[in-house]
Amino acid sequence: MEDIIKQIKNNPLFNNMKEDEIVSVLKCSFATVENYTDNQVLFEKDHKVNKLGIVIEGVLNLVSQKYNGNRVIVTTLEKNDLFGEALIYASAGNSPYDLISSGKSKVLLIPYRIFSNMCSNNCSYHNQLIKNMLTILSDKIVMLNRKMSILNAETLKGRIAVYLLSLQKSTNTMIFDMPMNRQELAEFLNVKRPSLSRELSNMQRDDIIEVYRSTVKILDIDKLRELAD
């Protein structure tokens, strides 16, 4: 367990917690470490999710099954990524996706009751764990609201403009690094990567922005605001 603690201690779920406190919480919650083989299902669509997990090794794919039978990877989870946190207390309670191991993987699974039932010792670090969980969920809500405001733009240029303006506002500078790579940003904006790259090139050609790798420089913020409206 010591090796696992060292791998997960920087996960946001354990913010402001010492290694021995993390060990105590995991013991108290009856957390387990599970190994999965390639293409093995961790949880299935429409099934109840009663544990959250952290990827220790390998890769997991969150997969959506379309009505025509096609399967689409919604997102990929890698080392130290958290999963299941938005589902364990949902009123519906069932997963809208399949979670499938891509290759061999290892995960830490934590039963959900640890976040609603205080232990008999009333440990301060248990309180911290719950605070961390609430912060994670709040941050996710803020992120989803931000994404909705971006996706409400009528055009791809509009979506890009809203996204870049939000980064400009948070950094308070006209030159900043995008936190996502092109593929991640394309998935975030719900478009194909070539379409995203084409529109970024068009915006550079129109002297609205300048892009070099992950760095963006806003050249004409008024024009960017027009696109965002």
Summary of the structure (lengths in Angstrom):
residues: 229
radius of gyration: 20.5
end to end distance: 52.1
largest distance: 64.0
contacts: 622
relative contact order: 0.13
helix: 42%
strand: 26%
